[in-house]
Amino acid sequence: MSRSTPVIRPPRAAPRGGLVGACPVAHQAWPRDLLPPALRDDNPWGVPQRIDGRLSA
């Protein structure tokens, strides 16, 4: 039995819709220790956040 060489093909064109934002991730019920610093209540990085419709830093 001979081994076949894998065929390397160029990537196909990207889909028009893309996958950005297709599966939003909700961090609402995560323990604080598992959240990235920018998503914690104290927000040590000062990243702007929208909380209850209001923008805060």
PDB file of N, H, CA, C and O in Angstrom:
ATOM      1  N   MET A   1       0.837  -1.167   0.000  1.00  0.00           N
ATOM      2  CA  MET A   1       0.000   0.000   0.000  1.00  0.00           C
ATOM      3  C   MET A   1       0.891   1.243   0.000  1.00  0.00           C
ATOM      4  O   MET A   1       1.779   1.375   0.843  1.00  0.00           O
ATOM      5  N   SER A   2       0.656   2.135  -0.930  1.00  0.00           N
ATOM      6  H   SER A   2      -0.065   2.028  -1.615  1.00  0.00           H
ATOM      7  CA  SER A   2       1.488   3.335  -1.022  1.00  0.00           C
ATOM      8  C   SER A   2       0.850   4.485  -0.238  1.00  0.00           C
ATOM      9  O   SER A   2      -0.368   4.569  -0.082  1.00  0.00           O
ATOM     10  N   ARG A   3       1.709   5.344   0.235  1.00  0.00           N
ATOM     11  H   ARG A   3       2.698   5.275   0.108  1.00  0.00           H
ATOM     12  CA  ARG A   3       1.216   6.512   0.965  1.00  0.00           C
ATOM     13  C   ARG A   3       0.914   7.620  -0.024  1.00  0.00           C
ATOM     14  O   ARG A   3       1.690   7.879  -0.944  1.00  0.00           O
ATOM     15  N   SER A   4      -0.192   8.254   0.171  1.00  0.00           N
ATOM     16  H   SER A   4      -0.822   8.044   0.918  1.00  0.00           H
ATOM     17  CA  SER A   4      -0.521   9.358  -0.736  1.00  0.00           C
ATOM     18  C   SER A   4      -0.029  10.669  -0.133  1.00  0.00           C
ATOM     19  O   SER A   4      -0.030  10.857   1.084  1.00  0.00           O
ATOM     20  N   THR A   5       0.381  11.547  -0.998  1.00  0.00           N
ATOM     21  H   THR A   5       0.382  11.395  -1.986  1.00  0.00           H
ATOM     22  CA  THR A   5       0.848  12.854  -0.569  1.00  0.00           C
ATOM     23  C   THR A   5      -0.361  13.770  -0.421  1.00  0.00           C
ATOM     24  O   THR A   5      -1.207  13.818  -1.314  1.00  0.00           O
ATOM     25  N   PRO A   6      -0.459  14.495   0.685  1.00  0.00           N
ATOM     26  CA  PRO A   6      -1.615  15.385   0.835  1.00  0.00           C
ATOM     27  C   PRO A   6      -1.618  16.458  -0.244  1.00  0.00           C
ATOM     28  O   PRO A   6      -0.570  16.979  -0.628  1.00  0.00           O
ATOM     29  N   VAL A   7      -2.790  16.771  -0.716  1.00  0.00           N
ATOM     30  H   VAL A   7      -3.641  16.348  -0.405  1.00  0.00           H
ATOM     31  CA  VAL A   7      -2.941  17.792  -1.743  1.00  0.00           C
ATOM     32  C   VAL A   7      -3.164  19.122  -1.044  1.00  0.00           C
ATOM     33  O   VAL A   7      -4.069  19.252  -0.219  1.00  0.00           O
ATOM     34  N   ILE A   8      -2.345  20.106  -1.372  1.00  0.00           N
ATOM     35  H   ILE A   8      -1.611  20.001  -2.042  1.00  0.00           H
ATOM     36  CA  ILE A   8      -2.483  21.435  -0.791  1.00  0.00           C
ATOM     37  C   ILE A   8      -3.215  22.300  -1.793  1.00  0.00           C
ATOM     38  O   ILE A   8      -2.749  22.512  -2.912  1.00  0.00           O
ATOM     39  N   ARG A   9      -4.360  22.793  -1.381  1.00  0.00           N
ATOM     40  H   ARG A   9      -4.738  22.621  -0.471  1.00  0.00           H
ATOM     41  CA  ARG A   9      -5.173  23.612  -2.265  1.00  0.00           C
ATOM     42  C   ARG A   9      -5.210  25.038  -1.732  1.00  0.00           C
ATOM     43  O   ARG A   9      -5.171  25.241  -0.518  1.00  0.00           O
ATOM     44  N   PRO A  10      -5.283  26.025  -2.614  1.00  0.00           N
ATOM     45  CA  PRO A  10      -5.398  27.416  -2.150  1.00  0.00           C
ATOM     46  C   PRO A  10      -6.752  27.625  -1.475  1.00  0.00           C
ATOM     47  O   PRO A  10      -7.714  26.930  -1.804  1.00  0.00           O
ATOM     48  N   PRO A  11      -6.845  28.567  -0.540  1.00  0.00           N
ATOM     49  CA  PRO A  11      -8.127  28.810   0.119  1.00  0.00           C
ATOM     50  C   PRO A  11      -9.150  29.350  -0.864  1.00  0.00           C
ATOM     51  O   PRO A  11      -8.813  30.033  -1.831  1.00  0.00           O
ATOM     52  N   ARG A  12     -10.390  29.032  -0.596  1.00  0.00           N
ATOM     53  H   ARG A  12     -10.664  28.478   0.190  1.00  0.00           H
ATOM     54  CA  ARG A  12     -11.466  29.551  -1.438  1.00  0.00           C
ATOM     55  C   ARG A  12     -11.756  30.985  -1.054  1.00  0.00           C
ATOM     56  O   ARG A  12     -11.299  31.472  -0.020  1.00  0.00           O
ATOM     57  N   ALA A  13     -12.507  31.641  -1.881  1.00  0.00           N
ATOM     58  H   ALA A  13     -12.878  31.245  -2.721  1.00  0.00           H
ATOM     59  CA  ALA A  13     -12.867  33.028  -1.599  1.00  0.00           C
ATOM     60  C   ALA A  13     -13.661  33.087  -0.291  1.00  0.00           C
ATOM     61  O   ALA A  13     -14.420  32.172   0.026  1.00  0.00           O
ATOM     62  N   ALA A  14     -13.480  34.151   0.445  1.00  0.00           N
ATOM     63  H   ALA A  14     -12.863  34.895   0.187  1.00  0.00           H
ATOM     64  CA  ALA A  14     -14.178  34.311   1.721  1.00  0.00           C
ATOM     65  C   ALA A  14     -15.676  34.458   1.478  1.00  0.00           C
ATOM     66  O   ALA A  14     -16.083  35.064   0.488  1.00  0.00           O
ATOM     67  N   PRO A  15     -16.493  33.917   2.361  1.00  0.00           N
ATOM     68  CA  PRO A  15     -17.940  34.091   2.196  1.00  0.00           C
ATOM     69  C   PRO A  15     -18.320  35.559   2.350  1.00  0.00           C
ATOM     70  O   PRO A  15     -17.656  36.305   3.069  1.00  0.00           O
ATOM     71  N   ARG A  16     -19.361  35.959   1.693  1.00  0.00           N
ATOM     72  H   ARG A  16     -19.901  35.353   1.110  1.00  0.00           H
ATOM     73  CA  ARG A  16     -19.751  37.371   1.719  1.00  0.00           C
ATOM     74  C   ARG A  16     -20.178  37.825   3.110  1.00  0.00           C
ATOM     75  O   ARG A  16     -19.900  38.959   3.499  1.00  0.00           O
ATOM     76  N   GLY A  17     -20.834  36.976   3.848  1.00  0.00           N
ATOM     77  H   GLY A  17     -21.060  36.055   3.532  1.00  0.00           H
ATOM     78  CA  GLY A  17     -21.325  37.375   5.159  1.00  0.00           C
ATOM     79  C   GLY A  17     -20.232  37.427   6.201  1.00  0.00           C
ATOM     80  O   GLY A  17     -20.275  38.276   7.092  1.00  0.00           O
ATOM     81  N   GLY A  18     -19.270  36.558   6.117  1.00  0.00           N
ATOM     82  H   GLY A  18     -19.235  35.868   5.394  1.00  0.00           H
ATOM     83  CA  GLY A  18     -18.217  36.494   7.124  1.00  0.00           C
ATOM     84  C   GLY A  18     -18.728  35.901   8.427  1.00  0.00           C
ATOM     85  O   GLY A  18     -19.921  35.630   8.567  1.00  0.00           O
ATOM     86  N   LEU A  19     -17.842  35.704   9.362  1.00  0.00           N
ATOM     87  H   LEU A  19     -16.873  35.923   9.248  1.00  0.00           H
ATOM     88  CA  LEU A  19     -18.222  35.114  10.628  1.00  0.00           C
ATOM     89  C   LEU A  19     -18.080  36.086  11.797  1.00  0.00           C
ATOM     90  O   LEU A  19     -18.316  35.714  12.946  1.00  0.00           O
ATOM     91  N   VAL A  20     -17.704  37.300  11.514  1.00  0.00           N
ATOM     92  H   VAL A  20     -17.512  37.602  10.580  1.00  0.00           H
ATOM     93  CA  VAL A  20     -17.526  38.259  12.592  1.00  0.00           C
ATOM     94  C   VAL A  20     -18.884  38.579  13.195  1.00  0.00           C
ATOM     95  O   VAL A  20     -19.790  39.041  12.501  1.00  0.00           O
ATOM     96  N   GLY A  21     -19.014  38.335  14.473  1.00  0.00           N
ATOM     97  H   GLY A  21     -18.277  37.960  15.036  1.00  0.00           H
ATOM     98  CA  GLY A  21     -20.260  38.621  15.155  1.00  0.00           C
ATOM     99  C   GLY A  21     -21.340  37.576  14.960  1.00  0.00           C
ATOM    100  O   GLY A  21     -22.469  37.767  15.410  1.00  0.00           O
ATOM    101  N   ALA A  22     -21.017  36.476  14.299  1.00  0.00           N
ATOM    102  H   ALA A  22     -20.100  36.320  13.934  1.00  0.00           H
ATOM    103  CA  ALA A  22     -22.022  35.447  14.044  1.00  0.00           C
ATOM    104  C   ALA A  22     -22.444  34.745  15.331  1.00  0.00           C
ATOM    105  O   ALA A  22     -23.606  34.369  15.478  1.00  0.00           O
ATOM    106  N   CYS A  23     -21.533  34.572  16.240  1.00  0.00           N
ATOM    107  H   CYS A  23     -20.588  34.878  16.121  1.00  0.00           H
ATOM    108  CA  CYS A  23     -21.829  33.898  17.506  1.00  0.00           C
ATOM    109  C   CYS A  23     -21.373  34.788  18.656  1.00  0.00           C
ATOM    110  O   CYS A  23     -20.245  34.660  19.133  1.00  0.00           O
ATOM    111  N   PRO A  24     -22.253  35.697  19.104  1.00  0.00           N
ATOM    112  CA  PRO A  24     -21.831  36.566  20.196  1.00  0.00           C
ATOM    113  C   PRO A  24     -21.597  35.769  21.472  1.00  0.00           C
ATOM    114  O   PRO A  24     -22.261  34.763  21.721  1.00  0.00           O
ATOM    115  N   VAL A  25     -20.666  36.222  22.257  1.00  0.00           N
ATOM    116  H   VAL A  25     -20.127  37.040  22.054  1.00  0.00           H
ATOM    117  CA  VAL A  25     -20.339  35.554  23.510  1.00  0.00           C
ATOM    118  C   VAL A  25     -20.873  36.403  24.646  1.00  0.00           C
ATOM    119  O   VAL A  25     -20.580  37.596  24.727  1.00  0.00           O
ATOM    120  N   ALA A  26     -21.652  35.797  25.518  1.00  0.00           N
ATOM    121  H   ALA A  26     -21.890  34.828  25.453  1.00  0.00           H
ATOM    122  CA  ALA A  26     -22.173  36.515  26.677  1.00  0.00           C
ATOM    123  C   ALA A  26     -21.331  36.165  27.896  1.00  0.00           C
ATOM    124  O   ALA A  26     -21.138  34.991  28.215  1.00  0.00           O
ATOM    125  N   HIS A  27     -20.838  37.185  28.568  1.00  0.00           N
ATOM    126  H   HIS A  27     -20.995  38.138  28.310  1.00  0.00           H
ATOM    127  CA  HIS A  27     -20.009  36.988  29.757  1.00  0.00           C
ATOM    128  C   HIS A  27     -20.792  37.297  31.029  1.00  0.00           C
ATOM    129  O   HIS A  27     -20.190  37.445  32.092  1.00  0.00           O
ATOM    130  N   GLN A  28     -22.110  37.399  30.947  1.00  0.00           N
ATOM    131  H   GLN A  28     -22.599  37.279  30.083  1.00  0.00           H
ATOM    132  CA  GLN A  28     -22.903  37.891  32.061  1.00  0.00           C
ATOM    133  C   GLN A  28     -22.851  36.998  33.294  1.00  0.00           C
ATOM    134  O   GLN A  28     -22.855  37.509  34.414  1.00  0.00           O
ATOM    135  N   ALA A  29     -22.804  35.696  33.125  1.00  0.00           N
ATOM    136  H   ALA A  29     -22.802  35.280  32.216  1.00  0.00           H
ATOM    137  CA  ALA A  29     -22.857  34.801  34.277  1.00  0.00           C
ATOM    138  C   ALA A  29     -21.484  34.239  34.646  1.00  0.00           C
ATOM    139  O   ALA A  29     -21.395  33.320  35.460  1.00  0.00           O
ATOM    140  N   TRP A  30     -20.437  34.768  34.071  1.00  0.00           N
ATOM    141  H   TRP A  30     -20.510  35.515  33.410  1.00  0.00           H
ATOM    142  CA  TRP A  30     -19.096  34.245  34.349  1.00  0.00           C
ATOM    143  C   TRP A  30     -18.594  34.741  35.694  1.00  0.00           C
ATOM    144  O   TRP A  30     -18.886  35.875  36.075  1.00  0.00           O
ATOM    145  N   PRO A  31     -17.849  33.922  36.420  1.00  0.00           N
ATOM    146  CA  PRO A  31     -17.215  34.404  37.648  1.00  0.00           C
ATOM    147  C   PRO A  31     -16.203  35.505  37.315  1.00  0.00           C
ATOM    148  O   PRO A  31     -15.561  35.470  36.265  1.00  0.00           O
ATOM    149  N   ARG A  32     -16.067  36.475  38.211  1.00  0.00           N
ATOM    150  H   ARG A  32     -16.589  36.504  39.064  1.00  0.00           H
ATOM    151  CA  ARG A  32     -15.185  37.613  37.980  1.00  0.00           C
ATOM    152  C   ARG A  32     -13.759  37.188  37.663  1.00  0.00           C
ATOM    153  O   ARG A  32     -13.097  37.812  36.834  1.00  0.00           O
ATOM    154  N   ASP A  33     -13.284  36.143  38.306  1.00  0.00           N
ATOM    155  H   ASP A  33     -13.822  35.636  38.979  1.00  0.00           H
ATOM    156  CA  ASP A  33     -11.902  35.703  38.100  1.00  0.00           C
ATOM    157  C   ASP A  33     -11.644  35.204  36.678  1.00  0.00           C
ATOM    158  O   ASP A  33     -10.500  35.207  36.225  1.00  0.00           O
ATOM    159  N   LEU A  34     -12.677  34.780  35.978  1.00  0.00           N
ATOM    160  H   LEU A  34     -13.607  34.777  36.346  1.00  0.00           H
ATOM    161  CA  LEU A  34     -12.505  34.255  34.621  1.00  0.00           C
ATOM    162  C   LEU A  34     -12.669  35.324  33.546  1.00  0.00           C
ATOM    163  O   LEU A  34     -12.338  35.092  32.383  1.00  0.00           O
ATOM    164  N   LEU A  35     -13.173  36.482  33.928  1.00  0.00           N
ATOM    165  H   LEU A  35     -13.441  36.670  34.873  1.00  0.00           H
ATOM    166  CA  LEU A  35     -13.365  37.550  32.946  1.00  0.00           C
ATOM    167  C   LEU A  35     -12.044  38.224  32.593  1.00  0.00           C
ATOM    168  O   LEU A  35     -11.159  38.330  33.442  1.00  0.00           O
ATOM    169  N   PRO A  36     -11.899  38.682  31.344  1.00  0.00           N
ATOM    170  CA  PRO A  36     -10.737  39.495  31.000  1.00  0.00           C
ATOM    171  C   PRO A  36     -10.814  40.809  31.787  1.00  0.00           C
ATOM    172  O   PRO A  36     -11.912  41.259  32.116  1.00  0.00           O
ATOM    173  N   PRO A  37      -9.683  41.424  32.090  1.00  0.00           N
ATOM    174  CA  PRO A  37      -9.698  42.656  32.891  1.00  0.00           C
ATOM    175  C   PRO A  37     -10.632  43.745  32.351  1.00  0.00           C
ATOM    176  O   PRO A  37     -11.255  44.462  33.134  1.00  0.00           O
ATOM    177  N   ALA A  38     -10.734  43.876  31.050  1.00  0.00           N
ATOM    178  H   ALA A  38     -10.227  43.293  30.414  1.00  0.00           H
ATOM    179  CA  ALA A  38     -11.557  44.937  30.470  1.00  0.00           C
ATOM    180  C   ALA A  38     -13.045  44.726  30.727  1.00  0.00           C
ATOM    181  O   ALA A  38     -13.822  45.674  30.613  1.00  0.00           O
ATOM    182  N   LEU A  39     -13.459  43.513  31.070  1.00  0.00           N
ATOM    183  H   LEU A  39     -12.827  42.743  31.163  1.00  0.00           H
ATOM    184  CA  LEU A  39     -14.877  43.230  31.288  1.00  0.00           C
ATOM    185  C   LEU A  39     -15.263  43.151  32.757  1.00  0.00           C
ATOM    186  O   LEU A  39     -16.431  42.931  33.075  1.00  0.00           O
ATOM    187  N   ARG A  40     -14.320  43.324  33.641  1.00  0.00           N
ATOM    188  H   ARG A  40     -13.370  43.502  33.383  1.00  0.00           H
ATOM    189  CA  ARG A  40     -14.623  43.269  35.073  1.00  0.00           C
ATOM    190  C   ARG A  40     -15.323  44.553  35.511  1.00  0.00           C
ATOM    191  O   ARG A  40     -15.238  45.582  34.841  1.00  0.00           O
ATOM    192  N   ASP A  41     -16.013  44.473  36.644  1.00  0.00           N
ATOM    193  H   ASP A  41     -16.081  43.637  37.188  1.00  0.00           H
ATOM    194  CA  ASP A  41     -16.742  45.635  37.147  1.00  0.00           C
ATOM    195  C   ASP A  41     -15.815  46.813  37.417  1.00  0.00           C
ATOM    196  O   ASP A  41     -16.183  47.959  37.156  1.00  0.00           O
ATOM    197  N   ASP A  42     -14.614  46.547  37.939  1.00  0.00           N
ATOM    198  H   ASP A  42     -14.315  45.617  38.150  1.00  0.00           H
ATOM    199  CA  ASP A  42     -13.701  47.647  38.238  1.00  0.00           C
ATOM    200  C   ASP A  42     -13.007  48.185  36.990  1.00  0.00           C
ATOM    201  O   ASP A  42     -12.445  49.279  37.035  1.00  0.00           O
ATOM    202  N   ASN A  43     -13.030  47.445  35.873  1.00  0.00           N
ATOM    203  H   ASN A  43     -13.487  46.557  35.836  1.00  0.00           H
ATOM    204  CA  ASN A  43     -12.506  47.878  34.570  1.00  0.00           C
ATOM    205  C   ASN A  43     -11.135  48.547  34.705  1.00  0.00           C
ATOM    206  O   ASN A  43     -11.007  49.740  34.427  1.00  0.00           O
ATOM    207  N   PRO A  44     -10.106  47.799  35.128  1.00  0.00           N
ATOM    208  CA  PRO A  44      -8.797  48.402  35.383  1.00  0.00           C
ATOM    209  C   PRO A  44      -8.144  49.029  34.149  1.00  0.00           C
ATOM    210  O   PRO A  44      -7.276  49.890  34.294  1.00  0.00           O
ATOM    211  N   TRP A  45      -8.531  48.626  32.963  1.00  0.00           N
ATOM    212  H   TRP A  45      -9.236  47.927  32.846  1.00  0.00           H
ATOM    213  CA  TRP A  45      -7.930  49.185  31.747  1.00  0.00           C
ATOM    214  C   TRP A  45      -8.645  50.443  31.277  1.00  0.00           C
ATOM    215  O   TRP A  45      -8.149  51.142  30.393  1.00  0.00           O
ATOM    216  N   GLY A  46      -9.803  50.739  31.854  1.00  0.00           N
ATOM    217  H   GLY A  46     -10.207  50.172  32.571  1.00  0.00           H
ATOM    218  CA  GLY A  46     -10.560  51.925  31.458  1.00  0.00           C
ATOM    219  C   GLY A  46     -11.167  51.827  30.068  1.00  0.00           C
ATOM    220  O   GLY A  46     -11.323  52.841  29.388  1.00  0.00           O
ATOM    221  N   VAL A  47     -11.510  50.618  29.639  1.00  0.00           N
ATOM    222  H   VAL A  47     -11.383  49.794  30.192  1.00  0.00           H
ATOM    223  CA  VAL A  47     -12.102  50.418  28.319  1.00  0.00           C
ATOM    224  C   VAL A  47     -13.559  50.891  28.363  1.00  0.00           C
ATOM    225  O   VAL A  47     -14.290  50.513  29.278  1.00  0.00           O
ATOM    226  N   PRO A  48     -14.002  51.713  27.391  1.00  0.00           N
ATOM    227  CA  PRO A  48     -15.402  52.145  27.381  1.00  0.00           C
ATOM    228  C   PRO A  48     -16.342  50.940  27.315  1.00  0.00           C
ATOM    229  O   PRO A  48     -16.134  50.020  26.524  1.00  0.00           O
ATOM    230  N   GLN A  49     -17.374  50.959  28.151  1.00  0.00           N
ATOM    231  H   GLN A  49     -17.543  51.706  28.794  1.00  0.00           H
ATOM    232  CA  GLN A  49     -18.342  49.871  28.202  1.00  0.00           C
ATOM    233  C   GLN A  49     -19.749  50.457  28.126  1.00  0.00           C
ATOM    234  O   GLN A  49     -20.000  51.562  28.606  1.00  0.00           O
ATOM    235  N   ARG A  50     -20.661  49.701  27.516  1.00  0.00           N
ATOM    236  H   ARG A  50     -20.457  48.803  27.126  1.00  0.00           H
ATOM    237  CA  ARG A  50     -22.062  50.099  27.499  1.00  0.00           C
ATOM    238  C   ARG A  50     -22.784  49.219  28.503  1.00  0.00           C
ATOM    239  O   ARG A  50     -22.904  48.009  28.309  1.00  0.00           O
ATOM    240  N   ILE A  51     -23.262  49.830  29.576  1.00  0.00           N
ATOM    241  H   ILE A  51     -23.165  50.813  29.733  1.00  0.00           H
ATOM    242  CA  ILE A  51     -23.958  49.112  30.635  1.00  0.00           C
ATOM    243  C   ILE A  51     -25.362  49.681  30.742  1.00  0.00           C
ATOM    244  O   ILE A  51     -25.534  50.874  30.989  1.00  0.00           O
ATOM    245  N   ASP A  52     -26.367  48.832  30.558  1.00  0.00           N
ATOM    246  H   ASP A  52     -26.228  47.862  30.358  1.00  0.00           H
ATOM    247  CA  ASP A  52     -27.769  49.253  30.580  1.00  0.00           C
ATOM    248  C   ASP A  52     -28.016  50.421  29.622  1.00  0.00           C
ATOM    249  O   ASP A  52     -28.768  51.341  29.945  1.00  0.00           O
ATOM    250  N   GLY A  53     -27.393  50.386  28.458  1.00  0.00           N
ATOM    251  H   GLY A  53     -26.782  49.639  28.195  1.00  0.00           H
ATOM    252  CA  GLY A  53     -27.597  51.399  27.433  1.00  0.00           C
ATOM    253  C   GLY A  53     -26.789  52.667  27.611  1.00  0.00           C
ATOM    254  O   GLY A  53     -26.810  53.543  26.746  1.00  0.00           O
ATOM    255  N   ARG A  54     -26.070  52.778  28.731  1.00  0.00           N
ATOM    256  H   ARG A  54     -26.054  52.067  29.434  1.00  0.00           H
ATOM    257  CA  ARG A  54     -25.266  53.978  28.958  1.00  0.00           C
ATOM    258  C   ARG A  54     -23.797  53.664  28.742  1.00  0.00           C
ATOM    259  O   ARG A  54     -23.306  52.621  29.172  1.00  0.00           O
ATOM    260  N   LEU A  55     -23.099  54.572  28.075  1.00  0.00           N
ATOM    261  H   LEU A  55     -23.498  55.420  27.726  1.00  0.00           H
ATOM    262  CA  LEU A  55     -21.672  54.411  27.814  1.00  0.00           C
ATOM    263  C   LEU A  55     -20.887  54.928  29.020  1.00  0.00           C
ATOM    264  O   LEU A  55     -21.092  56.053  29.474  1.00  0.00           O
ATOM    265  N   SER A  56     -19.991  54.090  29.524  1.00  0.00           N
ATOM    266  H   SER A  56     -19.825  53.175  29.155  1.00  0.00           H
ATOM    267  CA  SER A  56     -19.159  54.505  30.653  1.00  0.00           C
ATOM    268  C   SER A  56     -17.734  54.069  30.402  1.00  0.00           C
ATOM    269  O   SER A  56     -17.480  53.167  29.605  1.00  0.00           O
ATOM    270  N   ALA A  57     -16.815  54.707  31.078  1.00  0.00           N
ATOM    271  H   ALA A  57     -17.022  55.440  31.726  1.00  0.00           H
ATOM    272  CA  ALA A  57     -15.398  54.347  30.903  1.00  0.00           C
ATOM    273  C   ALA A  57     -14.823  53.827  32.203  1.00  0.00           C
ATOM    274  O   ALA A  57     -13.645  53.473  32.259  1.00  0.00           O
TER     275      ALA A  57
END
